């Protein structure tokens, strides 16, 4: 999942593999090659590097690891909301959860 989401977020940000790698603190001589390996799924970046990458790409780090596309989209939307809007969304989600058929409340 990381490889697909990493490439999508990088392209959306308009960054080359080399530029993203350098911004994330990867040695400039190997930045492009390492990012290419991560995007191809040949190697996996460690969590600390993904935290840097997520910050650069303005995405929640959990988004890169989430397999469910709907949940990933919710994470992205939540991340982009103001603190007040986040509270409102959480309140609404909890209300929906309590009234949903089969809710585990």
N, C-alpha and C positions, 0 to 999 in steps of 0.2 A: 504494500500500500504506500509506503514512504516514497518509493521511486516515482510512482505515477503522480502523487500529490506534489512532490518536490518540483518536478518538471512543470506541472501546470501553474504552480504559484510563481515560479521563477519567470516563466514566459509572461504571465499576467503582469509581473512587476517590470518587465522589459529589461531584464538583466541577462548578461551572458553567463555561462557556467563559470568562466574565469573570474568575472567581476564578483559574482556571488561568493565564490570560494575565497577570494581575497578579502572581501568584506567580513566574512565569517572567521578570518584569522588563519586560513590555510596558507601554507608556504606558497608564495606566488609562482614558483617554478612547477608546482604540481597541482595548483588550484583547479585548473580546467579539467585535468585528467581525473582527479578525485571526484569532482562534482559529476562528471560524465559516468563514472563507475556507480555512483550513488543513484543516478537517474536511470541507469540500465538495470539496477538491482544486483549488480555483480558484488558489491560490498554495501554494508549498511553503516551509516554514520552513527556515532554514539549519541546518547541523549543530550549531553552537554553541547555538542556541535549543533544538534537540531534545535536546541533552545536559542542559540545565536541566529541560526538561519530563520527560525520562526519570527524572531524579533525584526530582523532585516526585511523579511517579506510581509511583515505586519499581519501575521496569522497566529492563531493559538497553536501551541506545539502539539496539543492533543489532536488537532485536525489532521496532522500528517500520519497519525497512527490509527485513526478510526476507519474501520472497514465499511460501516454502513454509510452510504452516501447521504441519506436524509439526516442522520445524526451529525455528520460532518458539516452539512449546510447549516444546521442549527447552531453548531459551535461557532462557525464563521459569523453568522448573523449576530449572535450574542456578543462575540468579541468586538464587533464594530458598533455596538450600542453604547450610549452614555450610561453612567452608573444609575441614573434615575430610570432610564428605559429598561435597564437590566432588571431592576427591582420589579417594575411593572410586569415584565414578561414572566418572571419567576412566579409572581403572585397569580397571574393568569394561568400559567401551566399547572400550578398546584390546585387551582379551582377546577380545571379541566380533569386533572387526575382523580380528584375526589368524586366527580360525577360520572366518570367513564364507566361503562359496563365492565365488570370484572376487575375493577380497581382493587389493588392490594392494600387498601387503607383500613 
